[in-house]
Amino acid sequence: MQSTLQDIEHNPRYTALLHNEVVRAYLDKIHASYLALQDKLASSHPFWQEESAHYRRALTPTINHQTLQDDRQSFLSYNQDHQSELDSLASNHQASLDSSRGHILQYWEKVLESKKSMWLEPKRKQAEREYIQGLIGALESILELQEMLEGLGLESSTLMQEMLGGMKFDINGGSGGDEREGGVEGEGQEQISQQGYGSGLGQKGCIDIAKIKQYLKTLQSSKHLRTIADLLGRGRQDGGALGSSTMGDSSVKLTNTYKEEMCGITLGRDLANLLPQELAMLNDPDLELLFDLKYIQNRLFCFEKQGFDTPKEQQEKTKGAMIICVDTSSSMQGTPEYLAKALTLYLATKADMQSRACYLINFSSTIETIDLSGKDGRSNLLGFLAMSFNGGTDVEPALAEGLKKMQEDDFIQSDLIVITDGWFDGFSSKLEKQTQDQRRNGNRFYILDIDGTYGTHTSFDTHWVYNSHTDSLHTRHSHHSSIS
């Protein structure tokens, strides 16, 4: 059964979406595309030559009887099956030449409008069906994307707003681009056109909802990639060092909510923490009544315990920033590029949720830096996801830029990860020393090697190798405990 606009409006599945201002603005764009198609259909009928001939005859002045005959011949050249109707019209209207011509031209216009209407009506109905199908498809894609983001623990509204704000919808064939990446199949006509990043760092392209969903599906199915992502920029309470005590942190407050250690004796009726002498009363029938009385009056002697709590907002603030260095060279094309984009999407969205600074450095032969924080962060992220990878590989400028960024206040406690296929040489002793200095300040340096077999990079705290064929991860090198 064909759905109607009323069915969509009254479907409870779409109620929340239809009340969302961002979604409504996007649906308005779809509607504008539909109206533009209707206008285009009305002016693209196949009878334009006949319409032009009728227009020329209507402008021709009446000179003599030949003018009337020319009108008849011009009409019949397009409508031979109307000979009898035209003869009947002439016999019923014995009048002046101007009047006779007027009757013929009016009849011609009526026949022409009828032919245009018969041609246009099925086209309009088909366009309406495609419009309604497009609305349903768009709403279902948005719902699925929201569910996937929330399933990964990611807040969806900001990213959805940026995506829908940049999308173009063409009811008659999409907005162009038929690129496939990492086995992603197109699932609709919604696409975002974004500017690329020249200088051999990438080329402009399109990103659509289908690709975003495919990135998220990859993250859903790979706990290893999520584990790596969750390690980055983990909480800091001591200025950046790992594993240190939180006792000296002024943001940590004493609380009785968490009973971690004894701190004294108090009156109450906490049976789990009663002093032994209080419990002893239960063994004496004469004192058992006294125990009951003290319990009712909340006056039993109990051990008092307390713990330590960090306010949630403070926990979020103390999570470190992230610097993501993505190898955008030609060798990353295919699966490595696809996984690098998926991981970057997850990291940047997570950072945005937690108000953590996030900085992207694309590197191939040169570098390009992109701020993924702030009001332009999501737009910049979608621009990165839309670009294609090409060029050579030189990781040293990217690391140098990352070290420079760590001197800024927002990135003092940042972690840096390089996502690559591992095809690059080591770096200079100067850069190695700078890395060691930053490590002493609490910064950490990681490398994720996607399908790489090019040796071990010991300059990083941890070198992970991810096998995309088996969805397996092992630690090739680590200064700390490994995950595998």
N, C-alpha and C positions, 0 to 999 in steps of 0.2 A: 504494500500500500504506500502510495506516494505521500511523503510528509509535506506539511504546509508550514508557513511562517507561524501560524497560530499554534501548531503542534510544538514548535521549538519554544515559543514564548511560555507555554504552559507545562513544559517538561520540567519536573522538579530537579532532574539531573543537572540542568543548566541554570537554575535560578540564581545561585551565587555568582556565577560567571557573568550573567546578564546584568547584574547590579554592580559589577566592577567597572569603574570608569575607564581604566586602561583597556579592558576587553571591549567595552562598548565603542571606544574610539577606533579600535581595530576593526570591529564589525561594521562601523560606519564607512571605513575605507573599502571593505568588501562590497557594501551596498553601492558606493559611488562607482566602483568598477562595473557592477551589474548595470547601473543606469547608463553608464558610458557605452556599454555593449548594446543596450537596447537602442540608443541613439544611432550607433554605428550600423546596426541591422536595418533601421528604418531608411538609411541613406545608401545602403549597399545592395538594393534590389537589382535584378538583371534587366529591368525594363527602362534603363536610363536613356537608351537611344530613342525609344518610342516617346518617352517623356519629353526629350529634347525636340523631337519632330512636332509634337502637339504644341509645344511652347512657340516654336517658329511659325506654325500655321496661325496661332492665335494672334501673333504680332503682324501678320501679313495683312495689309489693307485690301478692302474689297474693290476690285477694279471692274470686273465683268463676270459673266457666267463661268468663264474658265477658272476663276479663283475658287468658285464653289466645287468644280470638278476636281481641282487639285487637292482640296480638302478631303474629298471622298477617296481619291486614289491613295493619298498618304495614309488615311485611316485604314483602308482595306489592305495596304501592304503589310500591316502588322496584325490585322484582324480579319482574315479572309472568311472566317465562319460567321461573320456578322453582316454579310451582304444583304440578306433578306430583311434584317432589322433596319438597316440603313435605307433600303427601298421603301419600307413601310413608313419610316419616319418622314421621308421626302413627300410621300403621297398624302400624309396627314397634315402637312404644314405647307400649304401653297401661300407663300408670303414673299416678302422682298428678299433680295440676295443676302443682305446683312442678317435678317432674321433666320433664313435657312442655314446660313453658315453658323449662326449661334447655336441652333439646335444640334447640328452635327458635332461641333466642338464640345458642347456640353455632354452629349452622349459619349463621345470619345473619352472625355475626362472621367465619366462614370465607369466605363469599361476598364480604363487604365487603373483607377483606384481599386476596383474589384480584383484585378489580377495581382496588384501589389499586396493587397490584404490577404489573399489566398496564399501567396508565397510567404508573407511575413508571419502569419499566425503560428504555424508550427515551429518556426525558428524562435519566436518569442517564448513559446511554451517550453521548448528544449532549453533555452537560456535560463528560464525560471527554475526548471528542474535542476540544472547544473548549479545555479545560485544557491538553492536550498541545500543541495548535497555539499556544496562548498562550505556553507555555514556550519552544517553538522560536522563535516570533516575538521574544520578549524576548531570548533568547540571541543571535539573529542581529542584532538591533538593537544590543545591547551590543558585539558583535564589530565591527560596521560602524563604530560610533562610535569605538571604540578605534583602528581602522585609520585613520580620518579624522584623529583628533587626532595620531596618530604621524606620519601623512603630512605634516602641517603643522609637524612638529617640536615638538609640544606634548606634555607629560607628561600622561597620562590618568588616573592612579589617584586623585588628589585630587578632580578634578572628577567622575569617575565615582562615587566614594564619596558625594559630596554629592548628586548627582542621584538615585542609586538609593535613598539614605537617605530622600529626601523624596517618593518616588513612591508613588502609590496605584494598586493594580491591582484592577479589578473584572471578573471573568470574564464577567459578565452585562451588559456594556454600557459599561464604562469608568468613569471617575471624574467625568464631567461635563465640559462645555465643548466647543464645537465651533467655536472661533474659527479663522479662517484669516488668515494675515498674510503679505503680500508674495508671494502665490502659493504658499504652503506647503501641501502636501496632508498630511492626517493619515495616519499609517502604523501606527497601533496604538492601544492603549488605555492606554498608560502615560503618566501626566501628573503634574506637580508643581503643587500648589496653594500659592500664596505670597501673603503680604500685600502689598498695593499701598502707594502713598505718597500720601496725600491732598493737600489744599491745592492742587488744580488741577495737580499734578505727574504724575498718572497714576492708574490704577485697577488694582485687583487682578485677576489673571487666572490662567491656567494655562500652564505650559510643558511640552512633551513632547519625547520623544527625536526625533520626526520634525522638529520645529522646530530643535532643536539641530543635527541632521545637515544641515538645509537651510542654516543659517548657515555651517557648515563647508564645505559644497559651494561656497557663494558665494566664500569665501576661497580655496578651491583653484583656482577658475576665474579669479580676478582677481589677477594679480601686482601690479597697481597698489596695491591696498589693502594687500597684504602688504608692499610696499616702503615705504609710508608708516608702517606699524606698526613695521617694523624700524628706521626712522630715529629713533624716539622713545627717549629715555633711553639713547642710544648710550654706549659706554664713555668714561670720563673718567679721565685720568691726571694732570691738572694743576690740580685744584680747580675744573674746570668749563669752562675755555676750550677752544675747538675748535681742532684742527690744531696744537697745541703739542707740543714735544718731550717725550719720556718720559725723557730722560737723568737728570733731577733727581729722578725718583721713586724713593724708597728701596725700593719693592717690586720694581723692575726689577733683574734679576740678570744678570751676565755669564755667558755660556755658550758652549761650543765646538760646541754642536749646530747653531747657525746661524752660518755663516761669512760674515759681512757685511763685515768690514774687517780689513786686516793689522795685527797688533800685535807682530810679532817674528819670530824664526827658531827652528825647533825641529828635532829629529832625528826621522825617521820614514821612511815609504815612500809618502807621498801623491803619486802621480805627477802629479796635476793641479796641485800647488802646489810642484813642485821648483824649486830655484834654477837659473838658466841654466848655471852652471859644472858642476852635477851632470849636466844633460842633455848637456853637451858631451862627457862621457866616452863616450857612446854612439857618437860619431863617430870615436873612436880605438880600433882593435882591441886595442891593448895595455892600454887603460884600461877596456875594456868588461867584462872579468872582474872588475875592482875594483868597477865599478858593481853587478854582480850580487851580489858578496859583501856590499857595504853594504846592498843591498836586502833580502837575506836576514837580515842582522843588525839591520834597522830603523834604520840610521844614516845615511840620506841627509838632506842639508840641505833643509828645506822651509820655505816661508812659513807662519807661524802666523797663523790667523785666528780671530776670535771675533765673537759677536753679543750680542744682549740679549733676555732672555725675561722675561715677566710670568707668574707662576704662574696657572694656570687659575682657582683659587679667588679670586685677587686680581682677575682680569679680571671675574669675575662681580660681585664686591663694588663695583667701580668703575663699573658701569653705573648710570646715573641712574634716579631714580624717575620715575613718570608721573602726571600729573594729567589726567584725561579729563573734559571738560565737554560734556555731551550736551544738545542742544536737544530738550526733550520737549514742545514746543508742538504745537497741533493741526495746524499746517502741515506737520509732519514725518510725519504719518500716511501709511502706505503704504510705498513703496519706501525713502524716506529713513530712516524709523524702522527698517525691517528691516536696512538696511545699517549703521546706527549700532549696532544691537545686535550684529551679526556682528563688527564691528571691535572693539567693547568686549570681547566674549567672547575674541577672539584676544589683545588687549593684556593683559587681566587674567590669562589663563592663562599667557601668556609671562612676565609679571612674577612670578607665583607660582613658576614653574619656576626662575627666576634669583634668587629671594629679594630681589626689588626691591619697594619700596613702590609701591602703586597706589591712587589716590584718585579717586572718581567724584563729579562734581557735576552733578546734574540741574538744568536751569534752564528755566523757562517764565515765568510771571508772578512766581514766587518761586524759591527754590533748595532743594534737598534734597541733603545730602552722604552718601556711602556709602563706608565703608572697605572696599576690596577686598583688603586684605592680612590676614594672620593667620588664625587658626583659623575665623573666621566669614566670611572673604572669599568662599569659593565659594557659601555660602548666600546672602550678600548679592548676589552676581552673578546667581544664578538668580532671586532676587526681582526684580532689575532687568529681566531678560529677560522676566519674566512680566507686567510692567506695560504698560498702554496709555498712549499719549501724548495730552495735551490741554492747553488753556490758551494764554496769550499768550506773547510772547517779550521777555525782558530779559536781555541777556548780561552787563551790567555787574556785577550782584551775583555772578555766577559767577566772573568774572575777579578781582574783589576777594577772594573767598574763596580762589581759587587763589594769589594773591599772598600772602595771609596764611599759607597752608599752606607756602609756600616758605621761610618763616622757621623752620620746624621742622627739626631735625637730619636726619631721614630724607628731607626733600624739598629740601634746599639745592641739590642738583644735578639738580633735576627739570626735565622738559620738560612743557609744557602744550599740549594740543590741544583745539580747539573743533570739535565735529562738529555741523553745522547745515545748513539749506537756504539760509543766507545772508540771511534776512529779518530784519534788525535794523539799528538805527542805530549810529553810532559811539559812542565813550564819552568821558567827561570828560577834560579836560586833566590833572587830578590823577591819574587812573588811568593815563593815557598816560605821565606822568612816572615813576610807580611801575614800570610795565612796562619803561621804558628803564633804570631803575636795576637791576632784576633781570637784564636782558639783559647788563649789564656784569659781573654776577656769574657769568655762564655759563649762565643759564637761557635756554630758547628757547620761543617762542610760535608755535604753528601753528594754522591753521584749514583744515578740510576742508569744502568747500562741495558738498553733494550736489544735483545738478540745479538749482543756483541761478543766477539771472541778475540779481542785485541789486547789482551794482557790485563794487568792489575794496576790500578791507580792508587798508590799508597799515600798520596798527598792529601787524600780526603779522610775524614773520620770513618766513614763507612762507604764501601763500594758494593752496591747491590747489582746483581745481574738478573734480569727478568726474561724468561723464555715465554714468548707469546704463543708458541705452538702447544705448550703443555700447561700454560698458566701456572708456572712454577717460579719461585724466587729463591735464590741462595745468596749468601753473603760471601763475596770473594775476598774481602779485606775489611777489618774493623778494628779501631782502637778501643771499642767498647763491646758490650754484648751484642751478639748478632741475632737477626731474625731469619728464619728459614722455614 
